[in-house]
């Protein structure tokens, strides 16, 4: 980075960690679920307890197939007349196709609203009207971070409005660093349809083990009973200066044990950091691994403040 780029990155990163920031979540997916049976229907196809939700509340969840593999991941926001699904880019069409196969007599309508709804991550003491209408989803380890839904045509005006109020507009590089430090993986980037929910290491946020039956529940419950999966997302710290690319292989004693899924420079550690899918025998914090540019080690995430 040039000195000006470094200064901008540091400013954006600090705003995400301790200040006031706004991030455009470009292309994020959304689905509107309506109909009298919407809540019971969604409850039967995801890992969290949707039946308990009341308007204004929400939960993070995985959608799983009959084998317990992940077909979607995001936030379910309960509203008066709908439940809105929000997730990372390129989820809506695939998830709608999956769920639509199971609608038989239920009063449920699924509509892809990705083109109608844009999202901002607002971090910090947002105005009262924003706090009242936004979705509270902690993506960065801050309880004062919220998703704000806006119409695409108003997006840039809303961003400028936040900047005028003293918020820092944050780009992808600083946001990626902060989300890795907070152990927030992306579906389609850090895990995919071949993974099981427990491999993503977000059980406490996404899985209810008391909600009863749902599609894929038998596999999820069996893994919980066994106590482990064969691989899991972990944090990895590098000792050089080079940020590795996704797909880079990690080895231990000459044997492949995993691969990087996301990477960035961590101001908190003053070194490159990554999320990686790593085999169970090498996931303990402090475990030394090898990469094409040298030694690295597994670190506990989220990073302690």
C-alpha positions, 0 to 999 in steps of 0.5 A: 500500500502507498502511505495514503492508502495505508492511512485510509485503511487505518482510519476505516479499520479504527472506525469499524472497531471503535468509532462510527462507520458505514459499509455498503454491502454490495449485492447482498441477497434478500428474500421476502417470505409471506403467507400465514404459514411462513413462520412454521414453514421456515422453522422446519427448514433451518437450524434455528428457532424461528417459531419464537420470533416476534416482529422486530426480532430475528436470528441467524440460521443455516438452511440445510438439505436432507443430508444436513449440508448447508444450502443457505446462511443468513439472518431471518428478520421477523416483521408484521407481515413477512419474514425477510431473509438477508444473506451474502451475495448470490444466495436468493435464487438457489435458496428459493429453488430449494425451499419451493420444492417443499411448499405443497399446501402451505400458505407461503410465498417466496419472492426474490427481493435482492434487486429491490433492497440494498443493505448498509452495515451501520456501526456506532451510535446511529440516529434513533430512527435508524436504530429503531428500523435496522436489523441487529446482526453483530458481524464485527463483534460490536453490539452497536452494529446494524443492517439498514435496509434501503431502496437501491435508488436511495443508497448513495444519498443515505451513505452521504447522509451518514458521512455528513453526520461523521460516519466513516465510509468503509471499503472492502479491504478494511471490512474484510480484515475486521470480519476475519478478526471477528470470525465472521465467515461468508457462505460461498467464500469460506464455506459452501454446499459441501459443508456441515453447519458445525464445520463453520463454528457458529453453533451458539449463534445459529443452531437450536438443539431443542427446537425439534425436527427440521430438514437435516436435523438428524445429521446436525444432532448426530454430530453434536452427540459425537462432539466433533466434525472432521474439519472446521473454520479457524483463524490462521496468523502469518509471520511474514508481510504477504497476505495469502490468497484464497485456496492456498494450501496449509500443511503440517509435517508435510501433509495437507491439512487445510486451505485458506478461504479469506485473508487480509492484513490484521492491524490488531496483530500487525500481520496477515490473518486468514480464515481457513478450513482445517482438519480437526487434528490441526485446529487447536490455537497455537498449532504451527502450520506451513504455507508456501511463504513460510510458517503460520499458526492457528489463532483463537477467534474472535481476537480478544480486545 
